Amino acid sequence: CYISYENAPAEWKTADGSPFPVKKAFENPTYDPLTRTFTGTIDWSPKKVDSDIVRWEYRLVFSDSLNVIMDGEIKQYNADGNKVSTKSFPDDLIYWRNLRAATENAFLFGLTYIQHGHI
């Protein structure tokens, strides 16, 4: 389970100016099928993103169809472990399932989600 930056805009860079990796694996990913809730951590250390952010903690709640992330957040932390900010789904971030990449298997892992703008 990972975040893909394969098609990320060229201007997306880490704080030191280097590009994001093509894939960044989630640490400790979990999925509860009863609540359709995914949790996982992206640890950027020793690199930083957004000047002082080293860790993102995700909680994603999927729609019944698994086509949309309908609730959740990304909490961003600095190297001291202090929460710097929170971005909420769908208020700050909107993601939906890439149906062209979907398989017949409707299980969460193996599905592709793409980012969109604001509602």
SULSUL-V367822 format. One record per residue. RES is the residue in three letters. SS is DSSP state (H for helix, E for strand, C for the rest). PHI is phi in whole degrees, -180 to 180 (none if undefined). Layout:
BEGIN
res=RES ss=SS phi=PHI
res=RES ss=SS phi=PHI
END
This chain:
BEGIN
res=CYS ss=C phi=none
res=TYR ss=E phi=-155
res=ILE ss=E phi=-98
res=SER ss=E phi=-104
res=TYR ss=C phi=-112
res=GLU ss=C phi=-56
res=ASN ss=C phi=-111
res=ALA ss=C phi=-69
res=PRO ss=C phi=-58
res=ALA ss=C phi=-60
res=GLU ss=C phi=-77
res=TRP ss=C phi=-75
res=LYS ss=E phi=-136
res=THR ss=C phi=-77
res=ALA ss=C phi=-60
res=ASP ss=C phi=-87
res=GLY ss=C phi=91
res=SER ss=C phi=-83
res=PRO ss=E phi=-70
res=PHE ss=C phi=-67
res=PRO ss=C phi=-67
res=VAL ss=C phi=-61
res=LYS ss=E phi=-133
res=LYS ss=E phi=-130
res=ALA ss=E phi=-75
res=PHE ss=C phi=-76
res=GLU ss=E phi=-95
res=ASN ss=E phi=51
res=PRO ss=E phi=-71
res=THR ss=E phi=-135
res=TYR ss=E phi=-142
res=ASP ss=E phi=-105
res=PRO ss=C phi=-66
res=LEU ss=C phi=-68
res=THR ss=C phi=-104
res=ARG ss=C phi=56
res=THR ss=E phi=-113
res=PHE ss=E phi=-105
res=THR ss=E phi=-131
res=GLY ss=E phi=-175
res=THR ss=E phi=-121
res=ILE ss=E phi=-109
res=ASP ss=E phi=-103
res=TRP ss=C phi=-93
res=SER ss=C phi=-61
res=PRO ss=C phi=-82
res=LYS ss=C phi=-70
res=LYS ss=C phi=-127
res=VAL ss=E phi=-122
res=ASP ss=C phi=50
res=SER ss=C phi=73
res=ASP ss=C phi=-134
res=ILE ss=E phi=-83
res=VAL ss=E phi=-121
res=ARG ss=E phi=-149
res=TRP ss=E phi=-117
res=GLU ss=E phi=-111
res=TYR ss=E phi=-101
res=ARG ss=E phi=-136
res=LEU ss=E phi=-122
res=VAL ss=E phi=-113
res=PHE ss=E phi=-95
res=SER ss=C phi=-65
res=ASP ss=C phi=-55
res=SER ss=C phi=-83
res=LEU ss=C phi=66
res=ASN ss=C phi=-87
res=VAL ss=E phi=-138
res=ILE ss=E phi=-85
res=MET ss=E phi=-98
res=ASP ss=E phi=-162
res=GLY ss=E phi=124
res=GLU ss=E phi=-161
res=ILE ss=E phi=-118
res=LYS ss=E phi=-97
res=GLN ss=E phi=-109
res=TYR ss=E phi=-125
res=ASN ss=E phi=-92
res=ALA ss=C phi=-64
res=ASP ss=C phi=-83
res=GLY ss=C phi=86
res=ASN ss=C phi=-86
res=LYS ss=E phi=-71
res=VAL ss=E phi=-97
res=SER ss=E phi=-161
res=THR ss=E phi=-134
res=LYS ss=E phi=-113
res=SER ss=E phi=-105
res=PHE ss=E phi=-99
res=PRO ss=C phi=-95
res=ASP ss=C phi=-64
res=ASP ss=C phi=-101
res=LEU ss=E phi=-133
res=ILE ss=E phi=-127
res=TYR ss=E phi=-131
res=TRP ss=E phi=-137
res=ARG ss=E phi=-70
res=ASN ss=C phi=-82
res=LEU ss=H phi=-66
res=ARG ss=H phi=-67
res=ALA ss=H phi=-93
res=ALA ss=C phi=-69
res=THR ss=C phi=-107
res=GLU ss=C phi=-69
res=ASN ss=C phi=-79
res=ALA ss=C phi=-91
res=PHE ss=C phi=-77
res=LEU ss=C phi=-57
res=PHE ss=C phi=-70
res=GLY ss=C phi=103
res=LEU ss=C phi=-90
res=THR ss=C phi=-115
res=TYR ss=E phi=-120
res=ILE ss=E phi=-118
res=GLN ss=E phi=-86
res=HIS ss=E phi=-130
res=GLY ss=C phi=-79
res=HIS ss=C phi=-98
res=ILE ss=C phi=-72
END
